[in-house]
Amino acid sequence: MKKIVMGLVVMMCMTVVSFAGDKHPFGFDDMIKMQRVSNPQMSPDGGWVVFDVSLPNLKTNKSEKDIWLVASDGTGLKQLTKTPTPDYGSVWLNNQEILFLSVNKGSSQIWKLNPFTLTKKQVSSLPVDVDNLKISPDGKMISFTAEVFPSCADLECTAKKDKEISEQPSKAYVYDDLMFRHWDSWEDGKRSHLFVMPVSGGVPVDLTYNINEDVPTKPWGGTEEIAFSPDGKEIAYAVKLAPNPAVHTNVDIYTVDIATKKIACVTCENPATDSVPSYSPDGKYLAYLAMARAGFESDKFNIILFDRTNGKKTNLTEKWNYSASGINWSDDSKTIFTTADNKGNKSLFAIDVATANVKTLIDKHYNDSLSVAGDKLLFTQDSFTTPAEVFVSGLDGSNVKQITFLNKDTLADIEFSQPEDVWFKGAKGDMVHAWFLKPVGYKEGGHYPLALFIHGGPQGSWEDHFHFRGNAEVAAGECFAAAAIDFHGSTGYGQK
């Protein structure tokens, strides 16, 4: 009976609400139309930005992925690829060419494209799929990852085993250890290994040959866990090598000399997570994120500076109360830019390497995909009422400018609930933060059902973020009030 009454309340609510012009409440059909912008990359001369755009296709039950271009001042927007199969992961080779991953011949391979003439050429034709593409600072080497059988000495061996397995009549697997699954994908005996090869072509070299673990780490790791040294002679990567990977958090940073394949562990004294390696442009430091508590996946991430000349390690953010989520160096190696959860926002910060002083550059909304390009910061920004678009600003956070507006027309037809930033006294007398959204078309004195949004983790946060899984605006558009509460254990309020 309660469910029927609630349904009647919503139905009555929707019948009495009227909107100006042709606007309508936000709903699932609107969310599925949103262009999903990610991976902005600025050209070396600072003039252009390439970025990935994905759009769900309900008919094929797949996501269409393409690459777009825009000038750093927001002009000259154009779509570079338009194929029924994914094109993504673009990086600049020079001011006139990009490399990207394309699946347009049935396998994910590396392609080269001139974004101005649209001339393109396939770079790799390997017998396995390629992922996590990066290029060395000197533009001479490509790194990528591929799923291989650890004991295979070459990619042809993996391709042969894949064919043999596909031809077996039984598709069952027997697991006698962990892990057997990561999030929504099953283990199949292969591991993601790190390869390098010259941009000009050649035989890929497996830098993690015979290692029975994944680079980057699963299920969430990506290109941020792999870094070239400024001279292109060394690569740092994150990997979880200890036994029983399902029950520990001991990820470590390793470096490998590309010429000799000599491997060294930078962080093996720390039993907790170390990740996201990043070399300073002057080559002096290898910075990385480090937790202190083993087995505790929501510990604070500090930024550690590893001096490559003497081996000394300095905790740059020991006195900072937030958990860093990335490392982006200024060209002069004097500043590190990062983002961090911050009281219901994901804010952008600058940290002085010499003094460890932290300055908030952009406080509000959800700022992500940060990179540094000369005198500019490049990032995406979104909020409850706007999906991610590409932004630029000065290195001090000034002159913030949105340079893409891919969802402008879709948003113009939507009536959103305006989120309220709420604090109230909760358990133990602590002040607790929440976002509260009134139903679209709310009338003072009316009665409405409440949708309570509870985030997982529990180490997470409800932020001013356009969420594609737990979007409170969908509930508000269906005439529910919505409350998204950051209970104890949520991130962005200090480690205590």
Sequence and secondary structure as in RCSB ss.txt:
>XXXX:A:sequence
MKKIVMGLVVMMCMTVVSFAGDKHPFGFDDMIKMQRVSNPQMSPDGGWVVFDVSLPNLKTNKSEKDIWLVASDGT
GLKQLTKTPTPDYGSVWLNNQEILFLSVNKGSSQIWKLNPFTLTKKQVSSLPVDVDNLKISPDGKMISFTAEVFP
SCADLECTAKKDKEISEQPSKAYVYDDLMFRHWDSWEDGKRSHLFVMPVSGGVPVDLTYNINEDVPTKPWGGTEE
IAFSPDGKEIAYAVKLAPNPAVHTNVDIYTVDIATKKIACVTCENPATDSVPSYSPDGKYLAYLAMARAGFESDK
FNIILFDRTNGKKTNLTEKWNYSASGINWSDDSKTIFTTADNKGNKSLFAIDVATANVKTLIDKHYNDSLSVAGD
KLLFTQDSFTTPAEVFVSGLDGSNVKQITFLNKDTLADIEFSQPEDVWFKGAKGDMVHAWFLKPVGYKEGGHYPL
ALFIHGGPQGSWEDHFHFRGNAEVAAGECFAAAAIDFHGSTGYGQK
>XXXX:A:secstr
 HHHHHHHHHHHHHHH   STT EE  HHHHHH  EEEEEEE TTSSEEEEEEEEEETTTTEEEEEEEEEETTS 
  EE    SS EEEEEEEETTEEEEEE TTSS EEEEE TTT  EEE    SS  EEEEE TTS EEEEEEEE T
T SSHHHHHHHHHHHHTSS       SS SEETTEE  S EEEEEEEETT    EETTTT  S SS TTT  GGG
EEE TTSSEEEEEE  SS GGG    EEEEEETTT  EEESSTT SS EEEEEE TTSSEEEEEE  STT TTS 
 EEEEEETTT  EEETTTT  S     EE TTSSEEEEEEEETTEEEEEEEETTT  EEEEE SSEEEEEEEETT
EEEEEEEETTEEEEEEEEETTS S EE   TTHHHHHTEE    EEEEEE GGG EEEEEEE  TT  TT    E
EEE  SSSS    S   SSS HHHHHHTT EEEEEE TT SSS   
